[in-house]
């Protein structure tokens, strides 16, 4: 549940960022989600 909420927030942030920031943030989110597992 918390993971889904965090993912929604991250997705919203990613949409607001430029494409350069998007790829960097995307990588951070992927690492973060891996650590949550």
N, CA and C of each residue as an Amber inpcrd file, in Angstrom:
protein
   111
   0.8350000  -1.2010000   0.0000000   0.0000000   0.0000000   0.0000000
   0.8700000   1.2520000   0.0000000   1.7600000   1.3640000   0.9720000
   2.6640000   2.5180000   1.0410000   3.5260000   2.6020000  -0.2130000
   3.8950000   1.4300000  -0.7320000   4.7100000   1.3840000  -1.9430000
   3.9460000   1.9780000  -3.1250000   2.6510000   1.6680000  -3.2190000
   1.8170000   2.1950000  -4.2990000   1.6900000   3.7140000  -4.1980000
   1.5040000   4.2110000  -2.9810000   1.4000000   5.6570000  -2.7590000
   2.7080000   6.3510000  -3.1400000   3.8270000   5.7830000  -2.6990000
   5.1330000   6.3500000  -3.0260000   5.3560000   6.3580000  -4.5310000
   4.9150000   5.2860000  -5.1890000   5.0790000   5.1910000  -6.6430000
   4.2470000   6.2550000  -7.3480000   3.0150000   6.4910000  -6.8880000
   2.1580000   7.5280000  -7.4620000   2.7940000   8.9040000  -7.3260000
   3.3390000   9.1860000  -6.1530000   3.9980000  10.4740000  -5.9070000
   5.2030000  10.6300000  -6.8270000   6.0080000   9.5790000  -6.9190000
   7.1920000   9.6080000  -7.7740000   6.7980000   9.8200000  -9.2280000
   5.7410000   9.1430000  -9.6650000   5.2680000   9.2790000 -11.0480000
   4.8480000  10.7150000 -11.3310000   4.1180000  11.3190000 -10.4030000
   3.6890000  12.7080000 -10.5610000   4.8830000  13.6470000 -10.6780000
   5.8790000  13.4400000  -9.8240000   7.0860000  14.2650000  -9.8660000
   7.8130000  14.1100000 -11.1920000   7.9470000  12.8590000 -11.6430000
   8.6510000  12.5780000 -12.8930000   7.9690000  13.2840000 -14.0640000
   6.6380000  13.2720000 -14.0870000   5.8890000  13.9210000 -15.1620000
   6.2020000  15.4200000 -15.2110000   6.4080000  16.0300000 -14.0500000
   6.6500000  17.4730000 -13.9690000   8.0770000  17.8670000 -14.3600000
   8.9840000  16.9100000 -14.3510000  10.3810000  17.2270000 -14.6320000
  10.6840000  17.2170000 -16.1250000  11.7640000  17.8590000 -16.4860000
  12.2410000  17.8080000 -17.8610000  12.7810000  16.4200000 -18.1570000
  13.0040000  16.1200000 -19.4210000  13.4400000  14.7720000 -19.8010000
  14.8070000  14.4120000 -19.2250000  15.7000000  15.3910000 -19.1030000
  17.0220000  15.1120000 -18.5190000  16.8840000  14.7350000 -17.0450000
  16.1260000  15.5380000 -16.3170000  15.8730000  15.2530000 -14.9010000
  15.0830000  13.9570000 -14.7580000  14.2250000  13.6960000 -15.7430000
  13.3730000  12.5170000 -15.7100000  14.1890000  11.2340000 -15.6590000
  15.1960000  11.1300000 -16.5110000  15.9920000   9.8980000 -16.5380000
  16.7800000   9.7140000 -15.2430000  17.3080000  10.8010000 -14.7000000
  18.0470000  10.7220000 -13.4380000  17.1190000  10.3110000 -12.2930000
  15.9580000  10.9300000 -12.2440000  14.9890000  10.6200000 -11.1940000
  14.4730000   9.1980000 -11.3370000  14.2360000   8.7990000 -12.5840000
  13.7630000   7.4480000 -12.8740000  14.7290000   6.4110000 -12.3240000
  16.0150000   6.6400000 -12.5260000  17.0360000   5.7210000 -12.0140000
  17.0190000   5.6810000 -10.4890000  16.8780000   6.8450000  -9.8670000
  16.8040000   6.9050000  -8.4050000  15.6000000   6.1340000  -7.8790000
  14.4640000   6.3110000  -8.5480000  13.2340000   5.6250000  -8.1400000
  13.3930000   4.1160000  -8.2760000  14.0100000   3.6840000  -9.3770000
  14.2350000   2.2470000  -9.5840000  15.1060000   1.6630000  -8.4780000
  16.1740000   2.3550000  -8.1310000  17.0670000   1.9090000  -7.0550000
  16.2960000   1.8610000  -5.7330000  15.5280000   2.9120000  -5.4900000
  14.7640000   3.0250000  -4.2560000  13.7360000   1.9030000  -4.1320000
  13.0170000   1.6280000  -5.2260000  12.0230000   0.5530000  -5.2130000
  12.6790000  -0.8060000  -5.0130000  13.8490000  -0.9940000  -5.5980000
  14.5880000  -2.2510000  -5.3980000  14.9490000  -2.4360000  -3.9240000
  15.3460000  -1.3360000  -3.2680000  15.7260000  -1.3980000  -1.8530000
  14.5200000  -1.6660000  -0.9500000  13.3310000  -1.2380000  -1.3960000
  12.1180000  -1.4610000  -0.6100000  11.6940000  -2.9240000  -0.6030000
  12.0470000  -3.6520000  -1.6340000  11.6130000  -5.0530000  -1.7600000
  12.1900000  -5.9310000  -0.6670000
